[in-house]
Amino acid sequence: SKFDIGDSYRIDDYTLAYPLPPEPLQRFMLAGIWVARDANWSPDFPAAAQEVQKLYKIPTKTDTQAVVAFDQLFVKGILKALGPIKLPNFTDPVTADNVENYMQQAWAPEPGEGLTPEWWANRKDFMGTMGKVLMDTLFQTRDPGKLLDLTREMIQSLEQGHLLVYFNNPQAEQVLAEAGWDGALHKGTGDFLMLVDSNLGFNKTDTVVNRSLEYHVNLADPAHPQADIFTQYQHTLQADVACVHRATYGKTGTYADMQRRCYWDYWRIYLPDGAALVSANVKPVPGDELLSKNPWPAKVEVYPGEQDSQVFAGMMVLPPGGKEQNHVQVDLPAAVVKQVNGAWQYSLVVQKQAGLAQLPFKIVITLPKGSTPQFDTTGWKEAGSNTWEWSGKLSQAQTLSVTWTN
């Protein structure tokens, strides 16, 4: 089988005309052009896939029929189903348990080599080697048990956003959409919530940052629903480093070095169209911590998002060992609450960002006094007067609904 993987940097041709990137990339990374490697800005995968096809075609003049995206968790799942694989010039077999370490070690320069132009040009060659062996092993597998395990891993990865697929063919794309496997924003007909983090720090810190999301919905007046969104972040590594915003591989070029840095996060909260900002409690970012040297005030910007959503966004810089909580209060559109057969109904779709293993999530709902609620899912508990809560770790999108009468 033919299988080619190339470094995305190698297709860039700066003599050609590229479009401008999304505004936050211009503002915070001083990016003047939009190239294929940065095309995954939208959390709506069909939109991002179409964008990468356009940007890939500019330098390559090549039309593509599909886009497939996957992360390390998908690779680990495939290896878990297949078993160990043997790679040339690598002593130990690659397994689900060591593949992440293998990738990080293979990416880094050899001891004593340093950050040479040759290292930079070849730092991702291991992906082609591993990918070829993985694909050959997949196509040669005939064991029914392994094939069943592979199918389960594929479906789970599609459901959890570790494998994303887009087809130009409308019929094929429709099949994915109907199964909920297209990676699109699945807003539903009621309330919608999605937290999206974009690392704009030229580093690898996102993998060592823990985050959680709380959503407090006040439905005491069903005609005027309100919500408070709390996002918590913690940088899990410790390092005494200054938050200097620049593109550098550091002294060693290792993943560990690039993780022990500050986290420049442009965060976005997606809500239904019509949501309006009431207040916010977020921290400013001083100009000396940003590449542009322009300080970021303690504010939240609001603009229309994909799939008729509303985006609330801001910038955060989190040093190693640091913790931060943001609080955004909004008025929700009245349409998130419906009257059905004489009862009130509220339904929320909360969607996890693709590539994130889990998102700790808690929702607290306040209903009108004297309400008798019925919940569509288990796990709810009373948390106070007319207040109920549900919490869990989201590995995929979750729908939470309540119906009540007075």
N, C-alpha and C positions, 0 to 999 in steps of 0.2 A: 504494500500500500504506500501511496505517496503522502508524506506528512512533513510539512515545512513550518517551522516557527522562526520568526525573525524579530529582532529588537525593534520596537516601534520608532525609536529615534532614527533608525537607518533609512526610513522612507521619507523623512523630512527633506524638503527642498525649499529653502528659504528664498529662492529666486522667483517662486510662484506666488500668486495672490491667494492668501487665505482670508477667511472672514475674521472679524473681531471675536474674541472669546466672550463668555458671559461676563457681565460687568464686575462681579466680585473678583474674578481672576485678573481683570485689568487693574482693579483698585489695589488689591492686596499682594498680588504676585508680579505686578507690573508687566503682565503678559500682553503683547501687542498683536499676537495672532493666535488663532485657534487651530491646533493640530490634533491628529487622530488620537494620540495618547491621552488627551485631556477631554475626550468627547463624552465621557460618562458623567457629565455634570447633573443631568436630570435623573431623579430617582424613578421616573417613569421609563422602564426599560425600552419599550418600543420607540419612544422619542429619542433616547440616547443611542439606540441601535441605528436608527435612520441617520442620526447626526454623524456617527462614526463612519458609516458607509459613504456619506458625502465627503468627509474630510480625508478618508483613505483614497478616494478616487482622484483627488486633486494631484498628488504626486505620482500615483501609480497608473492612472488612466484605466483602472480596472473596476468593472462592475461586479458586485457581489450579490449572492442570492440569499444569504442568511448571516446572522451574527450570533455567535455563541460566547458567553462569558462564564467563567467559573473561578472559584477561589481555592485556597488551600484546604478548606474543610471538604470540598468536593473531591479533591485528589486523595485526601485521607480516607474518605468513604469508599472510593473505588479500590484503593489498595487493601482496605479492610475486607472487601468482597473477593478480590482476586488473590490475595496473599502476597508474599514478598516477591519482588522482581530484582533481577541482577542487571546492573549497569556496567558498561565497559569502563575500566580505569577506576572502579570504585570497589573497595575490598569487601565491605559488608553489604548484604542485600538491603534494598530500600523497602521499608514497611510503613504501615499507617502510623506507627509510633515514632519513627525517626525521619520521616520524609520532610517535615518542616525544618529540622536541624540540617538535613542534607542540603536543602535548597538555600538556606542562609549561608552555610559554609561554602557551597559551590559558587555562590554569588561573590563572596569576599575575595580579595587578592590572596595569592599564596604568601605564606610567611616570608618576609624579606623582599617581596616583589614591589610593594608600594603601589600607589595610585597612578599607574602609568597609563598612557593612551592605549596601549595594547590591552591592559586589563579592562579599561572602560569599554572598548570595542567588543570584547568577548565575554563580558561579565554575565551575560544571560544565555550563553551557549548551552549550558546544562539543561535548559528547558526543552530544547530540541531533542537532546539525547534521551532525556527521561520520557518526553512525550511520545517519541517514536517507539520506545520499548513498551510503554503502556498501551498504545494503540495496537501494536502487533499482538500483545498478550490478550487484549480484549477480543480481537478478531479470531484468535486461535482457540479461545476458550470454548469447550464443549461440555464441560461438567454442568449437569442440570442444577445442582445445588448452588454453584457459583453464579450461574446465569440468573437464578432466582434472587440471590443476594444482590447482584448488580442492578436488577430491575428495581428492587426495593430502595437501594441507595439513590438511583436516578430519580425516582418519584419523590423521595424525601428531600433531595437537593432542590428539585423544582419547586416543591411546596415551601421550602424554607429560604429560598433565594440564594443558594450556593451554586446553582446552575441556572443560567438564564439563556433563553433561546428566542430569537426573532426570525421569522420567515418573511420574505417579500411576497410569497404566495398568500393571498388573502384567505383562502380556504384553510391552509395549514395554520396560519396565525389565529384564525377563528377557533380551531380545535384547542389550541393552547389557552386562548382567552376563556373559553367555556369551562375548561378544567381549572382555571385560576393559576395557570402556570406561565403566563406571559410576562410576569414581572411588572405589569402596569400598576398605576395607582388604582386600587379597588375601593372606590369611595362608598358604594352602597347608596341608600336613599335617605339615610339619617345623618348622624354626626360622623366625623372622620378625623383621625389624628395620626400623624406620622412625624417622627423626629429624624432629621437627616443631618449628619455631621460630615463636613468636608475638610480634610487636613490640607491646609495651605502653607505648611511649614517646611517643604522640601526635605522631609524626613520620614521615618517609619513609626512615629509615636502612637498612631491610632490604635495599634495592636496592643498597647500596654495601658490604655485608658479605659477604665470602667465607667459606665454611665447607667443611669436609671431615670425613669419617667413617672411622674405622678400627675393625675388629671382629676381635679375636683370640680364636679359639675353641680351647679346650683339650679334645681328645677322647682324651687319653692313657688315661684311664679312661672307656670309653664309657658306663658305668653312671652316672657322675657328671660330666656335661659342665659346663664353666665358660666364661665369656666375659668379656673386658675390652673396654669400649667407650670409644674416645677420640674426642672431638669437638673440632675446632680452628676458631677463629673469628678473622677479621682485619677490622677496620674500615679500608677502603682510602683514606679521605680523611684529610686533616690539618687540624685546626682547634684553636685554643686556647679551648676552651669548658668551662665547669663542667657537671657532670652534675646539672642541676636538673630534677627530674621534675615537669612540669606541662603542661597543655594550652594551647599557644600557637602561633600562626602566625609568630611572630617579628616582626621589623621590616619585612620585605619581602614575606612571604607567598609566596615562590618555592620551588619544589621544591629548588633548590640549597641554599637556606638551611635547609630542613627536613631535608636529608640530612647537613649538617655538624653533626650533633648526636650525643649519646651514644646507644647502642643498648640499650634495655631489653628483654631477651629472656627470655621464659618458655619454656624449652626442655623438650621431652618426648621421651623415647626409648620407643618401643613395642616390646615383646618378647612372646613367647608367655605365655599364662596359666600360672602356676606358677613363673615366674622369680622369684628371691629375691635381694635386695640383700646383698652380702657386705661391700663397702667402697666408699668414694667419695673422690675428691680434687677438690673444687670450692671456689671462693672465696666468702667471705661478701660481702654488700652492706651498706654502712653505712646507717643510717637516714636520714642527710641526703641520700642519693641516691634515696630512694623517697618517693612522694607521701604515703604513710601515716605516714612518719617511723619506722616500725617496721623495725629491721634484719632482713635475711635471713641466717640463720646458714649456715655452710658445711655444708649438708646436702642430701640428696636425698629427696624425698617419693615414696612408692610407693602407687599405688591402681589399682583395676581400670579397664581401658579398654574401648573399643568392640570388638565382634566377639570377645569372650572373650580380650582381650589384657591385658597388664600394663604399666602406665605408670610410668616413673621420670622425675622432673621436678625442675626447680630454676629459680632466677632468676639472671641474669647482667647486669651493666651494663658495656658496652664503650665507652670513649671513642674519639673519632677518632684513628686511628693505632694503636689498641690491638690486642693479640693475647691470646687466652686459650685454654687447653686444659682440658677437663673429662675426668675419668677415672672410670668407673663399672664396678665388678666385680660380676658376678652368678653365681649358680648357675642353670643352665638346667634346665628339666624334662627328665627322662630320656627322654621321648617324642620329643625331637628326633633321637635316634639310634635307628635301627631295624635289626633283623636280617632280611635277605631272602635266602633260599636259601643259608644258611650264610655270608653275607657281611654286613658292617656297612655302613650307609648313612646319610649325613648330607646334608640338603638345606636350603638357606636361600633364602627370598624376601626381598630387600631392596627396599623401596619408597621412591621419591623423593617428597617433598612436592609437591603440585600447585602450579604457578606458579613453581617453581624451574627455571631453565634447565638446569643440570647440577649434579650432586653428585659431587665427587671421592671415590671409595670404595676402600678396601683391606681385604681379608680375609686373615688369617693363620690357618692351621689346623695344629694339632699333633695327630698321630695316634699310636697306640701304637707302641712300638718294634718294628721289623721289619715294619711294614705295607707292603703293596704297593697303592698307591692307583690308582684310575681316575677321571678327572674327566669330567663331562658337557659341559664347555665348554672352549674353547681359552684360552690366556693364562696358565695356571698355571705357576709355576716353583718349583723347590726353593729354600728359603730357610734351610736349616739341617738339623740332625739331626731326622728325622721331621717336618719342618715345610715347608709349602708356602704360597705366597701368590698372590693374584690382585688386580689393581688396574685401575681404569678410571674414566671419567667417566660417571656414570649419567644418562641423559636420560629413562629410564622404568624401571619395575620390572624387576628382574633375578633369575633363579633360578640358583643355583650349587649343584652337587651333587658329592659324592664317595662312591665305594664302595671299600671296602678289605677285604682278608683278612689274616690273620696267619700 
